[in-house]
């Protein structure tokens, strides 16, 4: 019996947790913050949090998953 090691994190995630939805949601949050408030001092920190969120879920998590499945 052979084991198939699937090193792609995204093949195990539902459609709403794919990279395109993560990026689209982040863009909508930052854009919505600017469109509604027109305040750079609010939109800047929101963009920083979204950037950290992207880095965590689009860079760190897939790399950790790939390293763990080896």
CHARMM internal coordinates of N, CA and C (Angstrom, degrees):
IC EDIT
DIST 1 N 1 CA 1.4473
DIST 1 CA 1 C 1.5243
ANGL 1 N 1 CA 1 C 108.30
DIST 1 C 2 N 1.3175
ANGL 1 CA 1 C 2 N 116.80
DIHE 1 N 1 CA 1 C 2 N 128.58
DIST 2 N 2 CA 1.4530
ANGL 1 C 2 N 2 CA 120.19
DIHE 1 CA 1 C 2 N 2 CA -179.48
DIST 2 CA 2 C 1.5193
ANGL 2 N 2 CA 2 C 109.81
DIHE 1 C 2 N 2 CA 2 C -105.25
DIST 2 C 3 N 1.3040
ANGL 2 CA 2 C 3 N 114.97
DIHE 2 N 2 CA 2 C 3 N 145.12
DIST 3 N 3 CA 1.4537
ANGL 2 C 3 N 3 CA 120.85
DIHE 2 CA 2 C 3 N 3 CA 177.68
DIST 3 CA 3 C 1.5192
ANGL 3 N 3 CA 3 C 109.11
DIHE 2 C 3 N 3 CA 3 C -100.62
DIST 3 C 4 N 1.3023
ANGL 3 CA 3 C 4 N 114.86
DIHE 3 N 3 CA 3 C 4 N 131.19
DIST 4 N 4 CA 1.4651
ANGL 3 C 4 N 4 CA 120.08
DIHE 3 CA 3 C 4 N 4 CA 177.03
DIST 4 CA 4 C 1.5266
ANGL 4 N 4 CA 4 C 108.47
DIHE 3 C 4 N 4 CA 4 C -93.87
DIST 4 C 5 N 1.3129
ANGL 4 CA 4 C 5 N 116.40
DIHE 4 N 4 CA 4 C 5 N 117.10
DIST 5 N 5 CA 1.4619
ANGL 4 C 5 N 5 CA 119.48
DIHE 4 CA 4 C 5 N 5 CA 178.37
DIST 5 CA 5 C 1.5164
ANGL 5 N 5 CA 5 C 108.53
DIHE 4 C 5 N 5 CA 5 C -95.39
DIST 5 C 6 N 1.3061
ANGL 5 CA 5 C 6 N 115.75
DIHE 5 N 5 CA 5 C 6 N 108.10
DIST 6 N 6 CA 1.4584
ANGL 5 C 6 N 6 CA 121.52
DIHE 5 CA 5 C 6 N 6 CA 179.34
DIST 6 CA 6 C 1.5223
ANGL 6 N 6 CA 6 C 107.82
DIHE 5 C 6 N 6 CA 6 C -91.75
DIST 6 C 7 N 1.3326
ANGL 6 CA 6 C 7 N 116.04
DIHE 6 N 6 CA 6 C 7 N 112.24
DIST 7 N 7 CA 1.4616
ANGL 6 C 7 N 7 CA 119.93
DIHE 6 CA 6 C 7 N 7 CA -176.40
DIST 7 CA 7 C 1.5240
ANGL 7 N 7 CA 7 C 112.67
DIHE 6 C 7 N 7 CA 7 C -92.86
DIST 7 C 8 N 1.3292
ANGL 7 CA 7 C 8 N 117.74
DIHE 7 N 7 CA 7 C 8 N 10.24
DIST 8 N 8 CA 1.4564
ANGL 7 C 8 N 8 CA 121.15
DIHE 7 CA 7 C 8 N 8 CA 179.58
DIST 8 CA 8 C 1.5256
ANGL 8 N 8 CA 8 C 109.39
DIHE 7 C 8 N 8 CA 8 C -99.63
DIST 8 C 9 N 1.3215
ANGL 8 CA 8 C 9 N 115.79
DIHE 8 N 8 CA 8 C 9 N 109.56
DIST 9 N 9 CA 1.4575
ANGL 8 C 9 N 9 CA 121.58
DIHE 8 CA 8 C 9 N 9 CA -179.95
DIST 9 CA 9 C 1.5133
ANGL 9 N 9 CA 9 C 111.60
DIHE 8 C 9 N 9 CA 9 C -60.31
DIST 9 C 10 N 1.3082
ANGL 9 CA 9 C 10 N 116.99
DIHE 9 N 9 CA 9 C 10 N -38.04
DIST 10 N 10 CA 1.4641
ANGL 9 C 10 N 10 CA 121.41
DIHE 9 CA 9 C 10 N 10 CA -172.09
DIST 10 CA 10 C 1.5179
ANGL 10 N 10 CA 10 C 112.98
DIHE 9 C 10 N 10 CA 10 C -70.18
DIST 10 C 11 N 1.3266
ANGL 10 CA 10 C 11 N 118.50
DIHE 10 N 10 CA 10 C 11 N -20.13
DIST 11 N 11 CA 1.4656
ANGL 10 C 11 N 11 CA 119.84
DIHE 10 CA 10 C 11 N 11 CA 177.72
DIST 11 CA 11 C 1.5231
ANGL 11 N 11 CA 11 C 111.46
DIHE 10 C 11 N 11 CA 11 C -71.68
DIST 11 C 12 N 1.3251
ANGL 11 CA 11 C 12 N 117.45
DIHE 11 N 11 CA 11 C 12 N -14.89
DIST 12 N 12 CA 1.4636
ANGL 11 C 12 N 12 CA 121.93
DIHE 11 CA 11 C 12 N 12 CA -179.94
DIST 12 CA 12 C 1.5208
ANGL 12 N 12 CA 12 C 112.73
DIHE 11 C 12 N 12 CA 12 C -99.54
DIST 12 C 13 N 1.3139
ANGL 12 CA 12 C 13 N 117.32
DIHE 12 N 12 CA 12 C 13 N -2.99
DIST 13 N 13 CA 1.4680
ANGL 12 C 13 N 13 CA 121.67
DIHE 12 CA 12 C 13 N 13 CA -175.24
DIST 13 CA 13 C 1.5217
ANGL 13 N 13 CA 13 C 110.94
DIHE 12 C 13 N 13 CA 13 C -102.48
DIST 13 C 14 N 1.3347
ANGL 13 CA 13 C 14 N 117.20
DIHE 13 N 13 CA 13 C 14 N 148.61
DIST 14 N 14 CA 1.4711
ANGL 13 C 14 N 14 CA 119.98
DIHE 13 CA 13 C 14 N 14 CA 176.37
DIST 14 CA 14 C 1.5254
ANGL 14 N 14 CA 14 C 111.29
DIHE 13 C 14 N 14 CA 14 C -70.63
DIST 14 C 15 N 1.3244
ANGL 14 CA 14 C 15 N 116.16
DIHE 14 N 14 CA 14 C 15 N 171.28
DIST 15 N 15 CA 1.4658
ANGL 14 C 15 N 15 CA 121.05
DIHE 14 CA 14 C 15 N 15 CA -175.03
DIST 15 CA 15 C 1.5175
ANGL 15 N 15 CA 15 C 112.30
DIHE 14 C 15 N 15 CA 15 C -59.85
DIST 15 C 16 N 1.3283
ANGL 15 CA 15 C 16 N 117.57
DIHE 15 N 15 CA 15 C 16 N -32.91
DIST 16 N 16 CA 1.4628
ANGL 15 C 16 N 16 CA 119.90
DIHE 15 CA 15 C 16 N 16 CA -176.50
DIST 16 CA 16 C 1.5337
ANGL 16 N 16 CA 16 C 112.61
DIHE 15 C 16 N 16 CA 16 C -79.67
DIST 16 C 17 N 1.3167
ANGL 16 CA 16 C 17 N 117.54
DIHE 16 N 16 CA 16 C 17 N -0.90
DIST 17 N 17 CA 1.4655
ANGL 16 C 17 N 17 CA 121.36
DIHE 16 CA 16 C 17 N 17 CA 178.92
DIST 17 CA 17 C 1.5343
ANGL 17 N 17 CA 17 C 110.26
DIHE 16 C 17 N 17 CA 17 C -122.80
DIST 17 C 18 N 1.3157
ANGL 17 CA 17 C 18 N 117.28
DIHE 17 N 17 CA 17 C 18 N 34.75
DIST 18 N 18 CA 1.4488
ANGL 17 C 18 N 18 CA 122.89
DIHE 17 CA 17 C 18 N 18 CA 177.89
DIST 18 CA 18 C 1.5321
ANGL 18 N 18 CA 18 C 108.97
DIHE 17 C 18 N 18 CA 18 C -95.50
DIST 18 C 19 N 1.3255
ANGL 18 CA 18 C 19 N 118.11
DIHE 18 N 18 CA 18 C 19 N 160.93
DIST 19 N 19 CA 1.4675
ANGL 18 C 19 N 19 CA 119.57
DIHE 18 CA 18 C 19 N 19 CA -178.50
DIST 19 CA 19 C 1.5282
ANGL 19 N 19 CA 19 C 114.06
DIHE 18 C 19 N 19 CA 19 C -55.27
DIST 19 C 20 N 1.3113
ANGL 19 CA 19 C 20 N 117.94
DIHE 19 N 19 CA 19 C 20 N -39.57
DIST 20 N 20 CA 1.4707
ANGL 19 C 20 N 20 CA 119.96
DIHE 19 CA 19 C 20 N 20 CA -178.27
DIST 20 CA 20 C 1.5198
ANGL 20 N 20 CA 20 C 111.32
DIHE 19 C 20 N 20 CA 20 C -65.22
DIST 20 C 21 N 1.3348
ANGL 20 CA 20 C 21 N 118.35
DIHE 20 N 20 CA 20 C 21 N -34.40
DIST 21 N 21 CA 1.4628
ANGL 20 C 21 N 21 CA 119.61
DIHE 20 CA 20 C 21 N 21 CA 178.98
DIST 21 CA 21 C 1.5211
ANGL 21 N 21 CA 21 C 111.20
DIHE 20 C 21 N 21 CA 21 C -75.23
DIST 21 C 22 N 1.3221
ANGL 21 CA 21 C 22 N 116.91
DIHE 21 N 21 CA 21 C 22 N -32.87
DIST 22 N 22 CA 1.4629
ANGL 21 C 22 N 22 CA 120.66
DIHE 21 CA 21 C 22 N 22 CA 177.54
DIST 22 CA 22 C 1.5276
ANGL 22 N 22 CA 22 C 109.81
DIHE 21 C 22 N 22 CA 22 C -65.92
DIST 22 C 23 N 1.3263
ANGL 22 CA 22 C 23 N 116.69
DIHE 22 N 22 CA 22 C 23 N -45.37
DIST 23 N 23 CA 1.4638
ANGL 22 C 23 N 23 CA 120.99
DIHE 22 CA 22 C 23 N 23 CA 179.29
DIST 23 CA 23 C 1.5317
ANGL 23 N 23 CA 23 C 110.28
DIHE 22 C 23 N 23 CA 23 C -66.63
DIST 23 C 24 N 1.3231
ANGL 23 CA 23 C 24 N 117.60
DIHE 23 N 23 CA 23 C 24 N -45.79
DIST 24 N 24 CA 1.4574
ANGL 23 C 24 N 24 CA 121.03
DIHE 23 CA 23 C 24 N 24 CA -178.94
DIST 24 CA 24 C 1.5291
ANGL 24 N 24 CA 24 C 111.50
DIHE 23 C 24 N 24 CA 24 C -61.98
DIST 24 C 25 N 1.3152
ANGL 24 CA 24 C 25 N 117.43
DIHE 24 N 24 CA 24 C 25 N -42.84
DIST 25 N 25 CA 1.4653
ANGL 24 C 25 N 25 CA 121.02
DIHE 24 CA 24 C 25 N 25 CA 178.66
DIST 25 CA 25 C 1.5205
ANGL 25 N 25 CA 25 C 110.69
DIHE 24 C 25 N 25 CA 25 C -62.74
DIST 25 C 26 N 1.3220
ANGL 25 CA 25 C 26 N 116.90
DIHE 25 N 25 CA 25 C 26 N -43.57
DIST 26 N 26 CA 1.4617
ANGL 25 C 26 N 26 CA 120.30
DIHE 25 CA 25 C 26 N 26 CA 178.35
DIST 26 CA 26 C 1.5132
ANGL 26 N 26 CA 26 C 112.21
DIHE 25 C 26 N 26 CA 26 C -61.48
DIST 26 C 27 N 1.3285
ANGL 26 CA 26 C 27 N 116.56
DIHE 26 N 26 CA 26 C 27 N -43.61
DIST 27 N 27 CA 1.4646
ANGL 26 C 27 N 27 CA 120.20
DIHE 26 CA 26 C 27 N 27 CA 178.68
DIST 27 CA 27 C 1.5274
ANGL 27 N 27 CA 27 C 111.19
DIHE 26 C 27 N 27 CA 27 C -64.06
DIST 27 C 28 N 1.3238
ANGL 27 CA 27 C 28 N 116.46
DIHE 27 N 27 CA 27 C 28 N -39.73
DIST 28 N 28 CA 1.4631
ANGL 27 C 28 N 28 CA 119.85
DIHE 27 CA 27 C 28 N 28 CA 178.52
DIST 28 CA 28 C 1.5279
ANGL 28 N 28 CA 28 C 111.91
DIHE 27 C 28 N 28 CA 28 C -66.17
DIST 28 C 29 N 1.3212
ANGL 28 CA 28 C 29 N 116.84
DIHE 28 N 28 CA 28 C 29 N -38.66
DIST 29 N 29 CA 1.4651
ANGL 28 C 29 N 29 CA 120.00
DIHE 28 CA 28 C 29 N 29 CA 179.11
DIST 29 CA 29 C 1.5243
ANGL 29 N 29 CA 29 C 110.85
DIHE 28 C 29 N 29 CA 29 C -65.92
DIST 29 C 30 N 1.3194
ANGL 29 CA 29 C 30 N 117.14
DIHE 29 N 29 CA 29 C 30 N -47.69
DIST 30 N 30 CA 1.4671
ANGL 29 C 30 N 30 CA 120.39
DIHE 29 CA 29 C 30 N 30 CA 179.96
DIST 30 CA 30 C 1.5273
ANGL 30 N 30 CA 30 C 110.53
DIHE 29 C 30 N 30 CA 30 C -65.97
DIST 30 C 31 N 1.3274
ANGL 30 CA 30 C 31 N 116.63
DIHE 30 N 30 CA 30 C 31 N -46.64
DIST 31 N 31 CA 1.4543
ANGL 30 C 31 N 31 CA 119.98
DIHE 30 CA 30 C 31 N 31 CA 179.06
DIST 31 CA 31 C 1.5200
ANGL 31 N 31 CA 31 C 112.13
DIHE 30 C 31 N 31 CA 31 C -63.59
DIST 31 C 32 N 1.3309
ANGL 31 CA 31 C 32 N 116.51
DIHE 31 N 31 CA 31 C 32 N -40.35
DIST 32 N 32 CA 1.4566
ANGL 31 C 32 N 32 CA 120.34
DIHE 31 CA 31 C 32 N 32 CA 178.26
DIST 32 CA 32 C 1.5146
ANGL 32 N 32 CA 32 C 112.01
DIHE 31 C 32 N 32 CA 32 C -65.29
DIST 32 C 33 N 1.3137
ANGL 32 CA 32 C 33 N 116.40
DIHE 32 N 32 CA 32 C 33 N -38.23
DIST 33 N 33 CA 1.4532
ANGL 32 C 33 N 33 CA 120.64
DIHE 32 CA 32 C 33 N 33 CA 177.41
DIST 33 CA 33 C 1.5334
ANGL 33 N 33 CA 33 C 110.39
DIHE 32 C 33 N 33 CA 33 C -60.20
DIST 33 C 34 N 1.3275
ANGL 33 CA 33 C 34 N 116.00
DIHE 33 N 33 CA 33 C 34 N -44.12
DIST 34 N 34 CA 1.4613
ANGL 33 C 34 N 34 CA 119.62
DIHE 33 CA 33 C 34 N 34 CA -179.49
DIST 34 CA 34 C 1.5292
ANGL 34 N 34 CA 34 C 111.35
DIHE 33 C 34 N 34 CA 34 C -69.75
DIST 34 C 35 N 1.3371
ANGL 34 CA 34 C 35 N 116.60
DIHE 34 N 34 CA 34 C 35 N -44.00
DIST 35 N 35 CA 1.4645
ANGL 34 C 35 N 35 CA 119.89
DIHE 34 CA 34 C 35 N 35 CA -177.66
DIST 35 CA 35 C 1.5258
ANGL 35 N 35 CA 35 C 112.86
DIHE 34 C 35 N 35 CA 35 C -65.06
DIST 35 C 36 N 1.3256
ANGL 35 CA 35 C 36 N 116.58
DIHE 35 N 35 CA 35 C 36 N -36.27
DIST 36 N 36 CA 1.4626
ANGL 35 C 36 N 36 CA 120.04
DIHE 35 CA 35 C 36 N 36 CA -177.46
DIST 36 CA 36 C 1.5256
ANGL 36 N 36 CA 36 C 111.41
DIHE 35 C 36 N 36 CA 36 C -81.47
DIST 36 C 37 N 1.3396
ANGL 36 CA 36 C 37 N 116.89
DIHE 36 N 36 CA 36 C 37 N -45.05
DIST 37 N 37 CA 1.4643
ANGL 36 C 37 N 37 CA 119.93
DIHE 36 CA 36 C 37 N 37 CA -171.12
DIST 37 CA 37 C 1.5296
ANGL 37 N 37 CA 37 C 114.88
DIHE 36 C 37 N 37 CA 37 C -99.05
DIST 37 C 38 N 1.3242
ANGL 37 CA 37 C 38 N 117.31
DIHE 37 N 37 CA 37 C 38 N -30.15
DIST 38 N 38 CA 1.4736
ANGL 37 C 38 N 38 CA 121.72
DIHE 37 CA 37 C 38 N 38 CA -174.61
DIST 38 CA 38 C 1.5300
ANGL 38 N 38 CA 38 C 111.38
DIHE 37 C 38 N 38 CA 38 C 51.66
DIST 38 C 39 N 1.3164
ANGL 38 CA 38 C 39 N 115.72
DIHE 38 N 38 CA 38 C 39 N 41.94
DIST 39 N 39 CA 1.4652
ANGL 38 C 39 N 39 CA 121.27
DIHE 38 CA 38 C 39 N 39 CA 179.29
DIST 39 CA 39 C 1.5275
ANGL 39 N 39 CA 39 C 108.77
DIHE 38 C 39 N 39 CA 39 C -126.56
DIST 39 C 40 N 1.3348
ANGL 39 CA 39 C 40 N 115.62
DIHE 39 N 39 CA 39 C 40 N 114.54
DIST 40 N 40 CA 1.4580
ANGL 39 C 40 N 40 CA 120.14
DIHE 39 CA 39 C 40 N 40 CA -179.78
DIST 40 CA 40 C 1.5225
ANGL 40 N 40 CA 40 C 111.14
DIHE 39 C 40 N 40 CA 40 C -65.61
DIST 40 C 41 N 1.3225
ANGL 40 CA 40 C 41 N 117.75
DIHE 40 N 40 CA 40 C 41 N -32.56
DIST 41 N 41 CA 1.4606
ANGL 40 C 41 N 41 CA 120.69
DIHE 40 CA 40 C 41 N 41 CA -177.99
DIST 41 CA 41 C 1.5298
ANGL 41 N 41 CA 41 C 111.38
DIHE 40 C 41 N 41 CA 41 C -71.32
DIST 41 C 42 N 1.3271
ANGL 41 CA 41 C 42 N 118.36
DIHE 41 N 41 CA 41 C 42 N -14.39
DIST 42 N 42 CA 1.4697
ANGL 41 C 42 N 42 CA 121.73
DIHE 41 CA 41 C 42 N 42 CA 173.63
DIST 42 CA 42 C 1.5271
ANGL 42 N 42 CA 42 C 109.61
DIHE 41 C 42 N 42 CA 42 C -97.07
DIST 42 C 43 N 1.3141
ANGL 42 CA 42 C 43 N 116.41
DIHE 42 N 42 CA 42 C 43 N -45.66
DIST 43 N 43 CA 1.4585
ANGL 42 C 43 N 43 CA 120.83
DIHE 42 CA 42 C 43 N 43 CA -176.38
DIST 43 CA 43 C 1.5298
ANGL 43 N 43 CA 43 C 111.65
DIHE 42 C 43 N 43 CA 43 C -67.36
DIST 43 C 44 N 1.3208
ANGL 43 CA 43 C 44 N 118.09
DIHE 43 N 43 CA 43 C 44 N -33.79
DIST 44 N 44 CA 1.4677
ANGL 43 C 44 N 44 CA 121.22
DIHE 43 CA 43 C 44 N 44 CA 178.71
DIST 44 CA 44 C 1.5208
ANGL 44 N 44 CA 44 C 112.47
DIHE 43 C 44 N 44 CA 44 C -59.81
DIST 44 C 45 N 1.3377
ANGL 44 CA 44 C 45 N 118.62
DIHE 44 N 44 CA 44 C 45 N -54.49
DIST 45 N 45 CA 1.4632
ANGL 44 C 45 N 45 CA 119.06
DIHE 44 CA 44 C 45 N 45 CA 176.94
DIST 45 CA 45 C 1.5333
ANGL 45 N 45 CA 45 C 113.59
DIHE 44 C 45 N 45 CA 45 C -62.99
DIST 45 C 46 N 1.3332
ANGL 45 CA 45 C 46 N 116.44
DIHE 45 N 45 CA 45 C 46 N -33.72
DIST 46 N 46 CA 1.4692
ANGL 45 C 46 N 46 CA 119.24
DIHE 45 CA 45 C 46 N 46 CA 176.54
DIST 46 CA 46 C 1.5240
ANGL 46 N 46 CA 46 C 109.54
DIHE 45 C 46 N 46 CA 46 C -63.09
DIST 46 C 47 N 1.3228
ANGL 46 CA 46 C 47 N 116.83
DIHE 46 N 46 CA 46 C 47 N -43.82
DIST 47 N 47 CA 1.4663
ANGL 46 C 47 N 47 CA 120.96
DIHE 46 CA 46 C 47 N 47 CA 178.18
DIST 47 CA 47 C 1.5244
ANGL 47 N 47 CA 47 C 111.12
DIHE 46 C 47 N 47 CA 47 C -64.16
DIST 47 C 48 N 1.3266
ANGL 47 CA 47 C 48 N 117.30
DIHE 47 N 47 CA 47 C 48 N -36.97
DIST 48 N 48 CA 1.4643
ANGL 47 C 48 N 48 CA 120.54
DIHE 47 CA 47 C 48 N 48 CA 177.65
DIST 48 CA 48 C 1.5259
ANGL 48 N 48 CA 48 C 111.33
DIHE 47 C 48 N 48 CA 48 C -64.69
DIST 48 C 49 N 1.3109
ANGL 48 CA 48 C 49 N 117.06
DIHE 48 N 48 CA 48 C 49 N -43.10
DIST 49 N 49 CA 1.4738
ANGL 48 C 49 N 49 CA 121.18
DIHE 48 CA 48 C 49 N 49 CA 178.18
DIST 49 CA 49 C 1.5265
ANGL 49 N 49 CA 49 C 110.14
DIHE 48 C 49 N 49 CA 49 C -64.85
DIST 49 C 50 N 1.3179
ANGL 49 CA 49 C 50 N 117.39
DIHE 49 N 49 CA 49 C 50 N -42.55
DIST 50 N 50 CA 1.4604
ANGL 49 C 50 N 50 CA 120.74
DIHE 49 CA 49 C 50 N 50 CA 178.52
DIST 50 CA 50 C 1.5290
ANGL 50 N 50 CA 50 C 109.99
DIHE 49 C 50 N 50 CA 50 C -63.81
DIST 50 C 51 N 1.3208
ANGL 50 CA 50 C 51 N 118.25
DIHE 50 N 50 CA 50 C 51 N -41.02
DIST 51 N 51 CA 1.4622
ANGL 50 C 51 N 51 CA 121.48
DIHE 50 CA 50 C 51 N 51 CA 176.99
DIST 51 CA 51 C 1.5189
ANGL 51 N 51 CA 51 C 112.07
DIHE 50 C 51 N 51 CA 51 C -60.81
DIST 51 C 52 N 1.3300
ANGL 51 CA 51 C 52 N 116.49
DIHE 51 N 51 CA 51 C 52 N -42.21
DIST 52 N 52 CA 1.4764
ANGL 51 C 52 N 52 CA 120.13
DIHE 51 CA 51 C 52 N 52 CA 176.40
DIST 52 CA 52 C 1.5187
ANGL 52 N 52 CA 52 C 111.02
DIHE 51 C 52 N 52 CA 52 C -64.65
DIST 52 C 53 N 1.3321
ANGL 52 CA 52 C 53 N 115.34
DIHE 52 N 52 CA 52 C 53 N -39.88
DIST 53 N 53 CA 1.4612
ANGL 52 C 53 N 53 CA 121.01
DIHE 52 CA 52 C 53 N 53 CA 177.97
DIST 53 CA 53 C 1.5242
ANGL 53 N 53 CA 53 C 109.90
DIHE 52 C 53 N 53 CA 53 C -62.14
DIST 53 C 54 N 1.3224
ANGL 53 CA 53 C 54 N 117.76
DIHE 53 N 53 CA 53 C 54 N -45.70
DIST 54 N 54 CA 1.4595
ANGL 53 C 54 N 54 CA 121.38
DIHE 53 CA 53 C 54 N 54 CA 177.35
DIST 54 CA 54 C 1.5244
ANGL 54 N 54 CA 54 C 111.04
DIHE 53 C 54 N 54 CA 54 C -60.45
DIST 54 C 55 N 1.3271
ANGL 54 CA 54 C 55 N 116.89
DIHE 54 N 54 CA 54 C 55 N -45.63
DIST 55 N 55 CA 1.4560
ANGL 54 C 55 N 55 CA 120.15
DIHE 54 CA 54 C 55 N 55 CA -179.22
DIST 55 CA 55 C 1.5262
ANGL 55 N 55 CA 55 C 110.61
DIHE 54 C 55 N 55 CA 55 C -61.17
DIST 55 C 56 N 1.3091
ANGL 55 CA 55 C 56 N 116.83
DIHE 55 N 55 CA 55 C 56 N -42.21
DIST 56 N 56 CA 1.4656
ANGL 55 C 56 N 56 CA 120.91
DIHE 55 CA 55 C 56 N 56 CA 179.81
DIST 56 CA 56 C 1.5238
ANGL 56 N 56 CA 56 C 111.74
DIHE 55 C 56 N 56 CA 56 C -63.91
DIST 56 C 57 N 1.3173
ANGL 56 CA 56 C 57 N 117.43
DIHE 56 N 56 CA 56 C 57 N -50.44
DIST 57 N 57 CA 1.4554
ANGL 56 C 57 N 57 CA 120.84
DIHE 56 CA 56 C 57 N 57 CA -173.15
DIST 57 CA 57 C 1.5240
ANGL 57 N 57 CA 57 C 114.97
DIHE 56 C 57 N 57 CA 57 C -88.09
DIST 57 C 58 N 1.3231
ANGL 57 CA 57 C 58 N 118.52
DIHE 57 N 57 CA 57 C 58 N -21.51
DIST 58 N 58 CA 1.4620
ANGL 57 C 58 N 58 CA 120.33
DIHE 57 CA 57 C 58 N 58 CA -178.25
DIST 58 CA 58 C 1.5203
ANGL 58 N 58 CA 58 C 113.74
DIHE 57 C 58 N 58 CA 58 C -103.85
DIST 58 C 59 N 1.3425
ANGL 58 CA 58 C 59 N 117.19
DIHE 58 N 58 CA 58 C 59 N -15.56
DIST 59 N 59 CA 1.4699
ANGL 58 C 59 N 59 CA 120.01
DIHE 58 CA 58 C 59 N 59 CA -179.47
DIST 59 CA 59 C 1.5302
ANGL 59 N 59 CA 59 C 110.85
DIHE 58 C 59 N 59 CA 59 C -120.19
DIST 59 C 60 N 1.3134
ANGL 59 CA 59 C 60 N 117.12
DIHE 59 N 59 CA 59 C 60 N -58.60
DIST 60 N 60 CA 1.4651
ANGL 59 C 60 N 60 CA 120.67
DIHE 59 CA 59 C 60 N 60 CA -173.65
DIST 60 CA 60 C 1.5311
ANGL 60 N 60 CA 60 C 112.43
DIHE 59 C 60 N 60 CA 60 C -68.48
DIST 60 C 61 N 1.3320
ANGL 60 CA 60 C 61 N 117.55
DIHE 60 N 60 CA 60 C 61 N -48.92
DIST 61 N 61 CA 1.4710
ANGL 60 C 61 N 61 CA 120.01
DIHE 60 CA 60 C 61 N 61 CA -176.68
DIST 61 CA 61 C 1.5287
ANGL 61 N 61 CA 61 C 112.82
DIHE 60 C 61 N 61 CA 61 C -62.05
DIST 61 C 62 N 1.3438
ANGL 61 CA 61 C 62 N 119.75
DIHE 61 N 61 CA 61 C 62 N -47.49
DIST 62 N 62 CA 1.4649
ANGL 61 C 62 N 62 CA 118.23
DIHE 61 CA 61 C 62 N 62 CA 178.14
DIST 62 CA 62 C 1.5300
ANGL 62 N 62 CA 62 C 113.39
DIHE 61 C 62 N 62 CA 62 C -63.47
DIST 62 C 63 N 1.3262
ANGL 62 CA 62 C 63 N 116.62
DIHE 62 N 62 CA 62 C 63 N -36.55
DIST 63 N 63 CA 1.4624
ANGL 62 C 63 N 63 CA 119.65
DIHE 62 CA 62 C 63 N 63 CA 178.47
DIST 63 CA 63 C 1.5209
ANGL 63 N 63 CA 63 C 110.84
DIHE 62 C 63 N 63 CA 63 C -66.25
DIST 63 C 64 N 1.3269
ANGL 63 CA 63 C 64 N 116.96
DIHE 63 N 63 CA 63 C 64 N -43.64
DIST 64 N 64 CA 1.4661
ANGL 63 C 64 N 64 CA 120.33
DIHE 63 CA 63 C 64 N 64 CA 178.74
DIST 64 CA 64 C 1.5203
ANGL 64 N 64 CA 64 C 110.67
DIHE 63 C 64 N 64 CA 64 C -64.38
DIST 64 C 65 N 1.3238
ANGL 64 CA 64 C 65 N 117.13
DIHE 64 N 64 CA 64 C 65 N -39.48
DIST 65 N 65 CA 1.4675
ANGL 64 C 65 N 65 CA 120.84
DIHE 64 CA 64 C 65 N 65 CA 178.79
DIST 65 CA 65 C 1.5263
ANGL 65 N 65 CA 65 C 110.47
DIHE 64 C 65 N 65 CA 65 C -64.36
DIST 65 C 66 N 1.3292
ANGL 65 CA 65 C 66 N 116.25
DIHE 65 N 65 CA 65 C 66 N -44.29
DIST 66 N 66 CA 1.4642
ANGL 65 C 66 N 66 CA 120.77
DIHE 65 CA 65 C 66 N 66 CA 179.20
DIST 66 CA 66 C 1.5194
ANGL 66 N 66 CA 66 C 110.95
DIHE 65 C 66 N 66 CA 66 C -62.26
DIST 66 C 67 N 1.3475
ANGL 66 CA 66 C 67 N 117.29
DIHE 66 N 66 CA 66 C 67 N -42.00
DIST 67 N 67 CA 1.4677
ANGL 66 C 67 N 67 CA 120.62
DIHE 66 CA 66 C 67 N 67 CA -179.93
DIST 67 CA 67 C 1.5189
ANGL 67 N 67 CA 67 C 111.42
DIHE 66 C 67 N 67 CA 67 C -69.72
DIST 67 C 68 N 1.3125
ANGL 67 CA 67 C 68 N 117.52
DIHE 67 N 67 CA 67 C 68 N -34.84
DIST 68 N 68 CA 1.4621
ANGL 67 C 68 N 68 CA 121.22
DIHE 67 CA 67 C 68 N 68 CA -179.83
DIST 68 CA 68 C 1.5262
ANGL 68 N 68 CA 68 C 111.74
DIHE 67 C 68 N 68 CA 68 C -69.97
DIST 68 C 69 N 1.3168
ANGL 68 CA 68 C 69 N 117.16
DIHE 68 N 68 CA 68 C 69 N -34.29
DIST 69 N 69 CA 1.4684
ANGL 68 C 69 N 69 CA 120.27
DIHE 68 CA 68 C 69 N 69 CA -175.52
DIST 69 CA 69 C 1.5233
ANGL 69 N 69 CA 69 C 113.42
DIHE 68 C 69 N 69 CA 69 C -83.07
DIST 69 C 70 N 1.2982
ANGL 69 CA 69 C 70 N 117.73
DIHE 69 N 69 CA 69 C 70 N 0.78
DIST 70 N 70 CA 1.4756
ANGL 69 C 70 N 70 CA 120.57
DIHE 69 CA 69 C 70 N 70 CA 178.19
DIST 70 CA 70 C 1.4937
ANGL 70 N 70 CA 70 C 111.39
DIHE 69 C 70 N 70 CA 70 C -77.76
END
COOR INIT
IC SEED 1 N 1 CA 1 C
IC BUILD
